[in-house]
Amino acid sequence: MSTLDVLAEDERFVVSTVREFVDKEVRPAVRDLEHANAYPEALIEKMKELGIFGLAIPEEYGGTPVSTPCYVLVTEELARGWMSLAGAMGGHTVVSKLLLHFGTDEQKRRYLPRMATGELRATMALTEPGGGSDLQAMRTVARRDADGYLVNGSKTWITNARRSGLIALLCKTDPDARPAHKGISILLVEPGPGLTVSRDLPKLGYKGVESCELVFTDHRAPAGALLGGTEGAGFAQMMKGLETGRLQVAGRALGVGRAALEDALAYAQERETFGRPIWQHQSVGNHLADMATSLMAARQLTLYAAREADAGRRVDMEAGMAKLFASETAMQIALNAIRVHGGYGYSTEFDVERYFRDAPLMIVGEGTNEIQRNVIVRQLVSRGGLDA
């Protein structure tokens, strides 16, 4: 059975269209773009034309909504071509979901139609330079006054920071609240005075798309920027949003792992040593068999979590499992692809070295895998086990 058989016919067409875009336009250009660390302007414009930025937005706001399994498979296809392209739409989708689940009617009308076309790109700002995954320890504060909110603080590792017109900012509106999460809110921030993109962070991989530090210095946000209009709900809102984010990262990992497997499989059939294709040597064949098996398992786990999300169930554990397993799998497949390629795997003239540089991002991004394990075990205990 094809992976796409889990989708309705119209969604199979969506995934096939993205696959064709990746094969014809992304893969021929990616090596030069990635090595130059060049922003893929033309490819992003094509993604807008294909409706990729509107996949989580209802038709009433101009989107082309798809199921979560379809969204995961679209993400996999993009990451198979270049993981950075999947990153360019990841935070955007999370913000779309935040608006749909928690936004006021005015907030939805203001942002979603332009987000659906990609005219307005969105990102989220959670991580702080000294906080990492400890979001409740954040120091970015938004103080309410007669004119709205005055924001001060800093964020780091913000993808698309220079090109996003909307930032879902996680901040403290009540720094004295106990427990701390009750004082956390999300502000829908737009670029303006007092908001500075201080620098682009140099990275091992994930090239082309910028990851930046943001500094807020008396940045003014109107009262209507508060997501949902209620203070103190931001932590729970963002945790719900991160369920989508972690499924998206799992989809990225599937794409990187699949690209590495496909390249290794093709090379192992072309390259000969001792008079036969190298896949026939047991040590190489075993690598390929293990790579394919683990990738299949990662995909099924991710699709299961995606189906559970569409069924309306809480999936922080399932999304965490998918993100954890898929990202570790992608890292191992990327390493094994280098082994299969031998010395050529270490050459920048082949793509497998890029997969090896891109794969670690999924291990540490969107909540480190150590954090995922914490989430999983807490849910196991609170649910009374895996099948309770």
N, C-alpha and C positions, 0 to 999 in steps of 0.2 A: 504494500500500500504506500502510495506517495504521501509525504508529509502534508502536502496541500489538500489531501482528501478530508482533513478535519475541518476544512473551510467550506462555506457556501460558494457557489459558482462565481458570484460577483467578487468575492474576496480573493478567490484564486486568481482572478484576472488582475486584481490590484498587485498581488505579490509577483505575478509573472511580469507585469509591466515594470516594476521596480527592478526585477532581476535583469530584464533586457537593458534597462538604463545603466545598470552597473556593468554589464558585460560590454556594452558598446561605447559608453562614454566615461565611466569611472576607471576601470582597470587599465585602459590604454594610457591614461593621463596621470595616474596616482603616483607613480614612482618619482617623476620629475617634480610634481607639486609637493610631495612629502619631503623630499631631500632639500628642496628650496625653502621649506616651511612657509609656503605661500597659501594665502587664504583662497579657497576654491570658489571664487565668486560665480563663475559660470555654472558650476555644478549645483550650487545652492539655488541659483535662479531656476534651474531645471527642476529641482525638488519642489520649488514653489509651484511651477506649472503642473507638476504631477499631483499636487494636492497633499503632499506628505505632511505639511505643517498643520493641516486641518483634520488629520485622521482621528483625533479624539474630540472633535467639536461637532455638535449636532447640526443638522441641515438648516434649522431655523436661523442659525448664525452664519450660514454659508460654508459649513464644513462638510466633509465626506466621512462620516463616522464608520469605524470598523470594529469588529470584536477585538478583545484583548489578544487572543491567539493570533489573529491576523496582524495586529500591531507588532507582536513579538517577531513574527516571521518577516515582516517588512524591515524591522530593525536588523535582523540577521542578514538579510540581503544587502542592506547598505553597508554593514560592517564587514561583510565578505569582500566588498570592494575597497572600502577605506573606513576604518573605525571612526575617524574624525567626522565623517558625514553623519553617522548615527549619533554622535555626540552633539552635533549642531541642532538636532531636533529633540534631544532627550529632556533637558530642562524645560523647553518650550511646552512639551506635552504635559509634564507635571503641573506647570502653571495653568494650562488649559483645564486640567482635571480639578485643580484647586478652585478655580473660578466656577466651574460647573457644580461642584459639590457644595461650596460654601459662599460663593459670591452673592452680593445683592443683585437684584434685577438691573439696576443702573450699572453696576460693574460689569456684568455680563454683556450688556448692550454696548458699553463703551469699548471693550477690548476684544471680545471674541470674534466679531466679524473680520477685523483686520488681522487677528492672529490666524484665522482659518486660511487666509490667502498667503500668509508669510510676510505681508506688508509690515506687520508689527511682529517682531521677534521677542520672545520672553525668556527669561532665565530666573533661577532662584539663587538666593544668597543665604547660606546657612553657616558654613565653616568660618571660624575666626583664627587668626594667626596663632593664638595661644590655647585654643580650645579643642581643635580636632573634632572627634566624634562626640565630645562632651558638650552637647548643645545647650544644656541647662546652665552651663557656666559662662555663657556668652556675656559680653560686656557692651554690645551695641544697644543703646538706649534711645527710645523715642518718647519724649516728654510732651504731654498734652498741654496746650494752652488755648487761648481764645481763638487763635488762628489755625489750629490744627495740631500737627506734631513737629517737634524739632528733633532731628535725628543726629546722633553722634556715635561714632564707632568705626570699626573696620571689618572687612570680610576678605577671605582669600580663596583661591581656587575656583573663581567664578567663570564658568565657560561662557563664551560669546559676550563677555562684558562690554566690549567696545561697540557691538552691533545690536545689542538688545535695547528696545525702547521701553521695556517694562521689566521690573525686577520684583519678584516676590521675596521681600526682605523679612527674615526671621529676627525679631528684636524683642527687647524687654520694654513693655509699657508700664510695668510696675516692678522696679528692681527690688523692692522690699517684700514681695509676695513670698509666702511659704505655704506649701512647697513651691520651689522656684518656677516650675512649669506653669503655675497658675498666673504668672505675671508675663507670659510670653504671648506675643501677637504677631500676625503677618501684616505688613504694610505693602501695598501695591505702589512701588516707587517708580517714578519716571526720571530720566536724566535731567539735571538742572543745577543751579548754583548750589555749592556745598557738597556735591557728589563728584569725586575725582576717581578716575581709573588710574591708579598710581603707577603700575607697571605690569608688563606681561611676564609671567613666570617661565623661566627656561625649563624644558621638560625632556625626559628620556625619549618619549614617543608622543603620540597624540598631537602630531604636528598639524600646522595649517590653521586650526581653530584655536583662538586665543584663550588662555586661562589667566585671569588677572586678579590683582588685589584692588579692592574698593575702599575708599576712605570717605566717611561721612563727617562733615564739619559744619554743624548748624544747618544741615539740609532741611528745607521746609517741605513737608508733605501735608496735604489737606486732610481734614477729618474724614472725608469720604474715601480716603485711601485704605482705611482699615478693612481688611478682608472680612466680609460678612457683617461688619458694623458692630461687632462685639469684642471687647478687649479680653485677653486671657485665654482665648481659644486656639491660639496659633500653634502651640506644640502638638496638640491632638490633630489639628488640621494638617500640619506638615507630615506627621507620622502616617496619615492616610495617603497623602501624596507620594510618600516615599515607597509605598507598596508598588505603585506604578513605576516609579523611578528604578526600583531594584529589578523589576521584571524587564525594564528597558536595558539595564546594564547586563542582565543575563542574556538578553537577545544579542547585544553587542559581542559578548564573549562567544556565543554560538557562531557568530559570523567570522570572528577571527580564527576560532578553532577550525571551522569548516574550510576557510581559505588555506590554512596551513596543511590540513589533511589533503585537500585536493591537489595542492602543489606537490606535496610529498609523494602522493600516489602516482601522479603523472611522471615525476622525475624517476621514481623507482621502476617504472616500466620502460623508460627511455635509456637510462644509464645501465651499462653492462660492465661487469667485472668477472674475471675468471670464466669468460665465455657464456655468461647468461645474465638476464636482467636482475638487478639487485634485489627486487622484491622476492625472488626465489631463494635468496639466502635467508635462512631461518631468523637470524637476528634482526634483519630489516623487516621481514614479513611480520614478525611478532610486534614490532613497533606499530606498523600500519593497522594490524588487527586491533590492538589495544586502543589506538587513537580513534578508530571508527566506533568501537564499542562504547567508549566513554562519551564521545560526542552524541551518539544516539541516546544514551541514558540522560545526558544533560538536557537535550532538547525535549524529551518526554516529560521530565520533571518540570521544566519551564512551562510547557504547554498545559500541564496539569494545574499549575498555580494560576495560569492565565484563565483557564476555564472556571476555576473556583472563584476568581475575582469577578467574572461576569455573572456568576450565580448569586452575587451579592454577599458572599461570605467574607469574613475577616481573613486576610491572607498574609499578615506580617510574617508568620512562621513559614508559610509555603513560599512566599517571595524571597525570604531570606535564604531558605534552602536552595532555591533555584539560582540565586545570585552567587551563593557560596560555591556550590558544586560546579556551575557552568564556568565561573571565573578560574577556579583551580584547574579545571579540565582544559580550558583554553591555554593556560600557562604551560601545562605539561605537553599538550599537543604541539605548541609552538617550539618547545625545546626538542621534542622528538623529530619535528620536521627538519630542524637544523642537523640533527644526527643523521637522518636519512640523506640529506644533501651533502654531508661531509664538509669539506673545505668550502664548497660553494655556498653552503648555508650561512657562512660567516661573511660573505661578500655582499656589498651593497648593490651589486648588479642583479641579485635575486631578492624576491619579496619576503622570504622567510625571516630574514633578520628584522624586518619591520614588524612582523607579527610578534616576534619575541620582545620587541620594545613596547608594543602597544598593549600586550596582554596584562602586564602588571597593573595597569590603571584600574581594571575591573576588580582586582583583588583589594585595592585600597580605596577605591572610589565609592560614593553613595553609601557610606558606612563600611568600614573595614570588615574583612571576613571574621576577624576576632569579635567585632560587634555583632555580626550576623549570628555567630554561635551563641552569644549571650541571649539574643532575641529568641532563637530557636529553643534553647533549654528552658527559658522562662515560660514560653508558651506550652512546652511539653508538660511542665509541672502544673501550670494553671488549668490546662485542658484535661489533665489526668491521663496523659499518654498520647500516642500517635493516633489511635483509632477511637478515642473516647467521644 
